[in-house]
Amino acid sequence: MPTAYRSALLYSLEDPAKVGRAASYRYLEDGLLLVEDGLIHACGPADELLASLPPGTLVQHWPEGLIVPGFIDTHIHYPQTGMIGAAGEQLLDWLTRYTYPAEQRFADYAYAERVARLFIAELLRNGTTTAQVFASVHPESVEAFFTVAAELNLRMLCGKVLMDRNAPPELCDSADSGYAQSRALIERWHGHGRLGYAVTPRFAGSCSSEQLRRAAQLLEEFPSVRLHTHLAENRAEIAWIESLFPDCDSYLDIYARHGLLGPRSLFAHAIHLDEHDCQRLGQCGAAVAFCPTSNLFLGSGLFDLARAERLQLKVGIGSDIGAGTSFSLLHTLGEAYKVEQLQGRSLDPFKALYLATLGGARALGMEGQVGSLAPGHEADFVVLDVQATPLLRFRLEECQDLAERLAVLLTLGDDRVVQETFVAGVSRHRREG
C-alpha cells in the first residue's frame, strides 16, 4: 500500500544563481508526499491530495515539521571517522601523522565493517541519505562499506583508494594491482541495488603516471562509473605535486593529461585554482565539492563560490570527515555561510538548500533520482523538527519570512533537528524522544 507523509514541504527547483531566489524552490506550508514502491508518486497541497488517496492509505502527519529531500554529501572519508578533530597540522603533515596510521586498520574486514556501520548510522542520524565516499586502499574496506549500504538500500558511491607512492608501504598498491582490485569491485558492486562505484586516486601526489593512466582505463571500460579525487586543497600540497609532474601546466592539467578530467569527475576542495583552470572545469562538465569545515579546520583556504557560479561549475557540499568536523550538513552549511562572509558575500539560504540537495545530485550525476521531492524521484527525504531546541523554537517565532527561517535553521540546526530519515520510503532513522 502507498503511504502519505503530511507536513510543510520544501525543495529546490533550480540553482538560485541561475534563476533568482523566487523561482528556485517550491514550498508548501501544508503539503503531502505520496510514496509507493520507494518512489514519490505525488507531491502537492494536502487539501488537494487527501481526497484522492487510495482507500486504506496510511497518512503520517508532522504538523510542526518540515520535510526536505535527503541531504547529499559529495565528499567524505569513512576510514577517517575515528580521527575527527585530530588537530594541530595542515594537510600534508596531517595525512602523515593521523590519516595514514588510521587507514592501515582497514585491511581488517571486521574492523572496516564495524566502522562502516557507525559511519552510516551517523549519516542517517544527520539526515544524509546519499554520499560519495572514500574508502581506504584495501579492497576489504570497500566490501565492508557496500555490504552495509546494501542492507539499507542506500544510494551511495564508494571506491578503493589508488595510491602507489609517497605513502607508507602498508598503504601502497601498484598500478596493476590497483587496476585489478578496482575492476573486481566494479564488477561486483557497481549497479548493485542503488550502489555505484567511483574510481578513487587519492590525489596526484600519491599516484604515479602509470596508475593515473590505469584509473582512466577503468573510466573508459566502465562508462557509468565516476571519478573522485582531490584538487588544489593546500598551497604546500600544490607546490609539491606540481614538482612531481614538471611537464604539466598545473595541478588540474595533471589529471587532464592522464584522461581523468570530464563530466563524470568530481574534485574535492578546488580552492587554489586560476581562472583558466576554473574555466576548464566548467567547460568539461566536471564538478567540485565545497568542504567548508575541512578547509577551515586545516587552514587550507576559502572556496570561491561566486566564481564557480559565474563559470557555471557544478558544486555540491562536502563534510570531508575526518578533516571536516561534523556529519551534519546543516552545520556544514552554517560554516559555508561564514566562508562567504569572509569574502564579502552572503550565502543565500536557498542556495545552501540547493547545494545540499539538488546541487549535490547534479554534481554526482544523480539528477532525476535523488535531491528532490518531485514525483518520479526516489523517496529519500528527511523530516526536520524545527522546534528541536528551546532556542530554535524561540528564534523561529521571531522570523519574518521563510528565507529568514531557513537561514536560522541552517545556522542553529544540527543532528538534533533531524526527527526521521527515510530511504526509498523506509524509515532508517528515528530520533529518540
Steps between C-alpha positions, in 0.01 A plus 500: 500500500616856435578724797442873524715743699346831602696804617646820363705410188800683355727406209716662234390538140815666365818680604402846633811641334346414163131583544481721809374410843125509431514246217754271666281309747156364578349537845172356622396608847271196528619247245466131430744245358355179361755218493470153351764239416775733615405781262321832541171474309350837592600820675256783553270687738351267760146629453514409130658156532336357811165443334655303215710259709434129446280348772701383798799726431694563820559873560783606729469859614753740651303824555807694617755325279674575171571234236798556273689268262762279658832681521780412259863504617724517194833435676569302819752240627353217704839363622562837667198471731724413793731801460260794478644797683864393457636851535824686469616434144436612144423261218822316415621459859144415609488216248829358624433539871133402521342376178738234379527325840120500533446355153741211552242335727257453210682196367295322768151438358338463844636836611400664171145367532473624858604851394276489192197427717580787734576732209175426315299530820651846550413601146138397547482661845599826334257466209755402234360233269757511218877547515808460283742321728873437510590157634865401561746329268376161622229322296364374834405857592283533189343158549406591856354837407292373209378201703357727769362752250329223302324371812333842535435551126698824501600693191874529556822538304828358629838394369830341597778754540776481238838590647828355377757749633578760766317309773584225752570165328203346681271744314650474153366289220645496148363621168416141407357387834304821542345454158422130556351550846291797385374310199393206717316734737326675211382170356371389839340818631439765234128507425425256780175639639552871544879484526752650264877495466739795493855447374700661781862609457576667834668799336764550235777505760432140602468361147755429229422591141439134426247472780314810383489353149361172632232697688405663170488152343236401755292807411521406134410136558207579731318805358268548799753501785613830651838659577558632855823667612653812656617820332681818607418479870814645658775723362784279625323198352471676162869596488608146590268328251589732213868420566418131449353569154726772352369447146144595601374857507309477830356262759180471296702445183652188659157340515408627153812358334433162659140484377329574834331832422143471374130516583519200736779654709457661840791682661493572872605845624622673179590808704822631344428501127560770244232627265612278213472180701160601638379563147637164395304325777180673399543439128549124540207460741706388800378565854664620820424439867494806726629380840481797738561333838802310369642800317478706817620226738819433302550867412489415132316806369166642390308349209385763246134409451425819308758414235364148477154646436630742240671218310199268545694234687304216657546529877387278786567522873740264675551433869845350428505296820756466665667836427143623501358537847134399471286241323218757501458674167287758680805587709723481193278748316518732799879497459461558126311818587799617705740420215290722274492778761880495521503577127250785525197304386194340657386144430134505402317236710331361189841462338611307807196271468584450132864408574397228746225349284445562129847651448658196661292268281621683189862490618475120538310437176183406692258770387156347455571233759562684829521855630137597441145430619358516150298199376714227346792549738612237746337556838807607696387779731545643848247623755646796686376607841522878482425521874773254601659734756354780713729754335405390149129507586528852645718633219271370225204671666683828443556441126315708243499268198605161364847619393580617852367179652712290264809709575448457873450125458829476311678706766361330812408157364692178551425131555239586768278649229480173304186326624482219243694393191335301221687297237298384199188555708623298800581662833868436570547738795257634756616737770447375852280717719 
